[in-house]
Amino acid sequence: MLAEVVAALDPCDGGIYVDGTFGAGGYSEALLTAADTKVIAIDRDPEALRSGRAQQETHGASLMLEEGCFGEMDRIASGLGYDAVDGVVLDIGVSSMQIDTATRGFSFAKDGPLDMRMAASGVTAAKVVNTADEDDLANLIFRLGEERRSRAVARAIVRRRQVTPFSGTLDLAEIVRRAVGGAPGRIHPATRTFQALRIYVNAELDELARGLSAAERLLKPGGRLVVVTFHSLEDRIAKRFFQARCGRGGRASRHRPLMEAGPAASFISLPGAAKKAGVDEIKVNPRARSARLRTAIRSPAPAWPEDHGALGVPDVKMPFTG
C-alpha cells in the first residue's frame, strides 16, 4: 500500500520521518523522493540494513539507517539529534524479503531451518517447539495463531519430538497438517501455527504496542502516524490504540455507564475507516489482501502512559531467555 501510505503521511519539504520497518526500503525511498525530506530508517534485521547501504549511498545524509527495534524509535531519534518528527510509518509483521529467504525459516514454501528470528539473536522457533511444555505450546498456538485445534497440534508436536527433535520447516508443517486435518482451504493448515511461533519468537505484539507509544512520544503536534497491519491480532491492537488516543474509547451504553474522563486525546482521527488494498494491488501482490492501513494526526496533548494490557496484547510468557 505504498501510494496510500505516502498520501497518509503527506510528506513536506524539510520534514523528518521515521520508517520503523525499513525492510526492502520501499517506504523510505518513496518519502525521500516525494519531497525534500530526511528519513530515520529502523530495522532489527541486519540483512535488511546491509541491503539498504546502496540506497543510503544514493541519498547520503538524508537516509539514516539504524539497527534496532521500532519500539525504541524515540531513543534512536534522540541519539541522532531529533527530539520530534513529522511522521512515522510502521508496516507490521514479517517482510516479503524474509518470507522468501528459505534459510530464515519463516515459510514452509521451501525447506529451511526453524529459526524465524528477525534479529540475529534470541530464541529460535526450533527451541520453542522442541522444549516448551505441551500446555504452554497449545496456549501459544491458540492465542498468537488463533488456531482452534491448538491442543491437537501441541500434542502431535510433543509426541513427535520425543522420537526426533524438529529442525526444519517442512517437517514441522507436515506434522501440523496431519494434526489440523480437514478439507483443503485457502490457507495451508500450518499457517496459523507458523504465525504463532513467529510472533512469539520476535515478541511482535509487545513490540507493536511499544512502537505505538514511542511514536506518540516522538511525533510533534500535527505529525502523522500510519500503521499497516496484516492480521487480526495486529489490527486489533492498532485499532484500540487509535480509538483510545482519539478519544473514542469510553462511549457509554445502557450496559456500561460512561467511563470517567481519561487523559486528553493525543491524536486526531481522520475521516473514513481503515483502508484496504485495492484490487489492482492485490493482483500484483496477493499478500496485500489482508492489509489494513490506519492513520491519525498527533494533537498537542501529552502522550499517554504505555499500557499493553489496555491494548489487548496477549499475555503469553514462557521461560526462554535466548
C-alpha positions in Angstrom: 0.0 0.0 0.0 2.9 2.3 -0.9 0.8 5.1 -2.5 -1.7 5.1 0.3 1.0 5.3 3.0 2.7 8.2 1.3 -0.6 10.0 0.8 -1.5 9.5 4.5 1.9 10.8 5.7 1.7 13.8 3.3 5.5 14.5 3.3 6.6 18.1 3.1 9.9 19.8 2.4 12.1 19.9 5.5 10.2 17.1 7.2 11.7 14.4 9.3 10.1 10.9 9.1 10.7 7.6 10.8 10.3 4.4 8.7 10.2 2.0 11.7 10.2 -1.1 9.5 12.7 -0.4 6.7 12.7 -3.9 5.1 13.5 -3.5 1.4 13.4 0.3 1.7 10.2 1.0 -0.3 8.6 3.4 2.1 11.9 5.2 2.8 12.6 5.7 -0.9 9.1 7.0 -1.5 9.4 9.5 1.3 12.8 10.7 0.1 11.6 11.3 -3.4 8.1 12.7 -2.6 9.7 15.9 -1.0 12.9 17.2 0.4 12.8 15.1 3.5 15.1 13.2 5.9 14.3 9.6 6.9 15.3 7.7 10.0 15.0 4.1 8.9 15.0 1.4 11.6 15.2 -2.4 11.3 16.3 -5.1 13.7 17.2 -7.3 10.7 20.9 -6.9 9.9 20.3 -8.3 6.4 17.8 -5.5 5.6 20.3 -2.9 6.7 23.1 -4.4 4.6 20.8 -4.4 1.6 20.0 -0.7 2.3 23.6 0.5 2.1 23.4 1.2 -1.6 20.2 3.2 -1.0 22.0 5.2 1.7 24.9 6.0 -0.7 22.4 7.4 -3.1 20.6 9.6 -0.6 23.6 10.5 1.6 22.8 12.1 5.0 19.1 12.2 4.1 18.7 8.5 4.9 19.8 7.4 8.3 19.9 3.6 8.7 19.7 2.4 12.3 19.7 -1.2 13.6 17.2 -1.7 16.4 13.6 -2.1 17.3 11.0 0.5 16.4 9.8 0.4 19.9 13.0 2.4 20.7 12.4 5.0 17.9 12.3 7.9 20.3 15.7 6.9 21.8 17.2 6.3 18.4 15.9 9.6 17.0 17.2 11.5 20.0 20.6 9.9 19.6 20.7 11.4 16.0 19.7 14.8 17.3 15.9 14.7 16.7 13.5 15.1 19.6 10.4 15.3 17.4 9.5 14.2 13.9 6.8 14.9 11.3 5.7 11.4 10.6 6.1 7.7 11.5 5.2 4.6 9.4 5.0 1.1 10.8 4.4 -1.9 8.5 3.9 -4.7 10.9 4.9 -8.3 10.6 7.4 -10.2 8.5 8.7 -8.7 5.3 8.4 -10.4 1.9 12.2 -10.4 1.8 12.3 -12.5 5.0 9.5 -14.8 3.8 11.2 -15.5 0.5 14.5 -16.4 2.1 14.2 -20.1 3.0 17.2 -20.0 5.3 15.4 -17.6 7.6 12.7 -20.3 8.4 9.7 -18.1 8.2 7.9 -20.0 5.5 7.2 -23.7 4.6 7.1 -23.0 0.8 10.7 -24.3 0.8 12.5 -26.2 3.5 14.7 -24.3 5.8 15.9 -24.2 9.5 13.3 -23.5 12.1 14.7 -20.1 13.0 12.1 -17.3 12.4 14.2 -14.6 14.2 14.1 -11.1 12.7 17.2 -10.1 14.6 20.4 -12.1 14.8 19.9 -13.1 18.4 17.3 -14.6 20.7 15.2 -17.8 21.0 14.7 -19.8 17.8 11.4 -21.4 16.8 13.2 -24.8 17.0 13.9 -24.2 20.7 10.2 -23.4 21.3 8.8 -26.4 19.6 11.4 -28.8 21.0 11.3 -27.7 24.7 8.1 -25.9 25.6 5.6 -27.8 27.8 2.6 -29.1 25.9 0.1 -26.8 27.7 2.3 -23.7 27.1 2.7 -24.7 23.4 -1.0 -25.1 23.0 -1.7 -21.8 24.6 0.9 -20.0 22.4 -0.6 -21.5 19.2 -4.2 -20.7 20.2 -3.5 -17.1 21.4 -1.0 -16.0 18.9 -2.1 -18.1 15.9 -5.9 -18.3 16.6 -5.7 -22.0 15.8 -8.8 -23.8 17.1 -7.1 -27.2 17.1 -4.1 -25.9 19.1 -4.2 -28.7 21.6 -4.1 -31.3 18.9 -1.2 -29.5 17.3 0.7 -29.3 20.5 0.1 -32.9 21.4 1.3 -34.0 17.9 4.5 -31.9 18.2 5.4 -33.2 21.7 4.7 -36.8 20.6 7.0 -36.5 17.5 9.8 -34.6 19.2 10.2 -37.4 21.8 11.4 -39.5 18.8 13.3 -36.9 16.8 13.6 -33.1 17.5 12.4 -30.7 14.9 14.9 -28.8 12.8 13.3 -28.0 9.5 10.2 -26.0 8.4 8.7 -28.7 6.1 9.0 -31.3 8.8 7.0 -29.2 11.3 4.5 -28.1 8.7 3.7 -31.8 7.8 3.1 -32.7 11.4 0.8 -29.7 11.9 -1.0 -30.5 8.7 -1.8 -34.0 9.9 -3.0 -32.7 13.3 -5.2 -30.0 11.9 -6.7 -32.2 9.2 -9.9 -31.0 7.5 -10.7 -30.3 3.9 -8.1 -28.2 1.9 -8.8 -24.5 2.3 -7.4 -21.2 1.1 -4.5 -21.4 3.5 -2.2 -24.2 4.5 -3.2 -25.9 7.8 0.2 -25.0 9.3 -0.2 -21.2 8.6 -1.6 -20.3 12.0 0.9 -22.3 13.9 3.8 -20.8 12.0 2.3 -17.3 12.6 2.1 -18.0 16.3 5.7 -19.2 16.5 7.0 -16.2 14.5 5.1 -13.7 16.7 6.3 -15.3 19.9 10.0 -15.6 18.8 10.0 -11.9 17.8 7.7 -10.6 20.6 5.8 -8.8 17.7 2.7 -7.8 19.5 4.5 -6.3 22.5 6.8 -4.6 20.1 3.8 -3.1 18.2 2.5 -1.7 21.5 5.9 -0.3 22.3 6.2 1.2 18.9 2.8 2.9 19.0 3.7 4.5 22.3 7.1 5.5 21.2 5.6 7.2 18.1 3.1 9.0 20.3 6.0 10.4 22.4 8.1 11.3 19.3 5.6 12.9 16.9 5.3 16.7 17.0 1.8 18.3 17.1 0.4 17.9 13.5 2.7 14.9 12.9 1.1 11.8 11.4 1.2 8.1 12.5 0.5 5.5 9.8 0.2 1.8 10.7 -0.2 -1.1 8.2 -1.3 -4.4 9.7 -1.8 -7.8 8.1 -3.8 -10.0 10.6 -6.5 -9.5 13.2 -4.2 -9.6 16.3 -2.1 -6.8 15.0 -5.0 -4.7 13.7 -6.9 -5.1 17.0 -4.1 -3.6 18.9 -3.7 -0.7 16.4 -7.4 -0.1 16.3 -7.7 0.1 20.1 -4.7 2.4 20.3 -6.2 4.9 17.8 -9.7 4.7 19.3 -8.4 5.4 22.8 -5.9 8.1 21.8 -8.5 9.8 19.6 -11.0 9.9 22.5 -13.3 7.2 21.2 -12.6 4.6 23.8 -15.1 5.4 26.5 -18.5 5.6 24.9 -21.5 4.8 27.2 -24.3 2.4 26.6 -27.2 1.1 28.7 -25.0 -1.9 29.6 -22.0 0.2 30.6 -22.0 3.6 32.3 -19.9 6.4 30.9 -16.3 5.9 32.0 -14.5 8.6 33.9 -12.7 11.1 31.6 -9.2 10.0 30.9 -6.2 11.9 29.5 -6.8 14.4 26.7 -6.9 12.9 23.2 -3.3 12.7 22.0 -4.4 12.1 18.3 -7.0 13.5 16.0 -8.8 11.0 13.8 -9.1 11.4 10.1 -12.4 10.7 8.2 -13.0 7.1 7.0 -12.4 3.7 8.4 -9.3 1.6 7.9 -8.2 1.5 4.3 -7.7 -1.8 2.4 -5.5 -2.6 -0.5 -7.1 -2.1 -3.9 -8.0 -4.9 -6.4 -5.1 -4.0 -8.7 -2.5 -4.1 -5.9 -3.8 -7.5 -4.7 -3.4 -8.9 -8.2 0.3 -7.8 -8.2 0.9 -8.6 -4.5 -1.6 -11.2 -3.1 -0.1 -10.8 0.4 -1.7 -7.3 0.4 -5.2 -8.8 0.5 -5.3 -8.7 4.3 -3.6 -5.3 4.8 -5.3 -2.6 6.8 -4.0 1.0 7.0 -4.8 3.2 9.9 -3.7 6.8 10.4 -4.1 9.8 12.8 -2.6 13.2 13.4 -0.8 14.0 16.7 -2.5 16.6 18.9 -0.7 18.9 21.3 -1.9 16.9 24.3 0.8 14.9 26.3 1.5 11.3 25.5 -0.5 8.7 27.5 1.2 6.2 29.8 2.2 3.0 28.0 -0.2 0.2 28.8 0.0 -3.1 26.8 -2.9 -4.7 28.7 -5.3 -1.9 27.7 -4.4 -2.5 24.0 -5.2 -6.2 24.3 -1.7 -7.6 23.9 -1.9 -11.4 24.7 0.0 -12.4 27.8 2.0 -15.3 26.5 5.1 -15.9 28.5 7.5 -18.9 28.7 10.8 -19.3 30.4 13.1 -18.7 27.4 16.0 -16.2 27.6 17.8 -16.8 24.4 
